[in-house]
Amino acid sequence: MTQQNPTMHARVAADALERLVRDVRTGRAAWTHPHTVGQAVDELTRVTTAAATALQQLAAAAGQQPGPRTAQAAAALHRAGQDLTTAADQLRRARHTMQ
């Protein structure tokens, strides 16, 4: 079995988030009820958690490449993954306070 290119999954997720932001910004969509706000926080927590994991995987892959620039890139990716983990924790905290 041939390995898939995970970039296509990242592209689909990025496109979906861009549509979400655009639709809310233009008034085509709105979070007008506390229940939908809570659902959105739950889903964005999932997205953020998955993105943090993906960044850690990217950091590991970059770290296997030779050269000082790739080491710097791996460190930056690792830090971004840590920051997204913190963001996911904050989203969970926000959701908990909504209940």
N, C-alpha and C positions, 0 to 999 in steps of 0.2 A: 504494500500500500504506500502510495506517495504522500509525503507530508504536505499539509496545507500551509499556505502563507497566512499567518495570523493577522497580517496588515489589513486584509479585507474585512475582518471582523471589527477591527478598530475603526476603519473607515465608515462602516455601517453605523456603529455607535456614535461616532462624531457627527455624522449627517443627521441622525435622529435628534441628538441634543441641539444641534444648530436649528433644526425645524422647530423644536420646542421653544427655544428662546425667541425665535423670529415670530412664531404664532402668538406668544404672550405679549411680546413687544408691540405687535401691530393690533392687538385687541381681538384677534381671531380666536384666542383661547384665554381662559382666565381661571385662577384658583379663587373661586368666590365662596366656597364653603369650607369650614374647618376640617371636615372629613377629607376633602380632596387635597388640602394642604398637607395633612398627615400622610396620605397615600403618596404624594409627591416626595415628601421627605424620606419615606421608606424606600421608594424606588431610587432616589438619588443616593441614598446610603448604599444600596446595592451597586450602583454604577461606580461610586467612589471607591468602594472596597475592591471591586473587580479591577478598576484602573490602578489601584495601588499594587495589587498582585501582579498585574501585567508589567508595571514599571520595574518591579523587583526582578521579574523574569528577563526583561530587557537589560537591566543592569548586570545580571549574571552572564547573559550572552555577550554583552559588550566587554565585560571583564575578561573574557576568554580570548579576545583579540589582542595581538601584540601592539605595543607602542604606548608612549606616555599620553597621547591625546585620547586614546580609547580608555585609558585608566581614568582620566579626568571626566570623560563622558559617562563612564560607569558610575563614578562617584556622584555625579549630578543626577543621574537617573535614580540611583539609590536614595538620594536625599528627596527627590520628588515623590518617590514611593512612600517614604516616611511621612512627608507632609500630607499626602493624601490619606494615609492611615489616620493621622491626627484629625483631618477633616471629617472622615467617616465617624470617628469617635464623637466629634462635636455634633454631627447630624444625629447620632443616636441619643446624645444627651438632649438635644432640642426636641426630638420626638418624644422622649420620656417625659419632658416637662409639659408637652401638649396633652397628655392623657389625664 
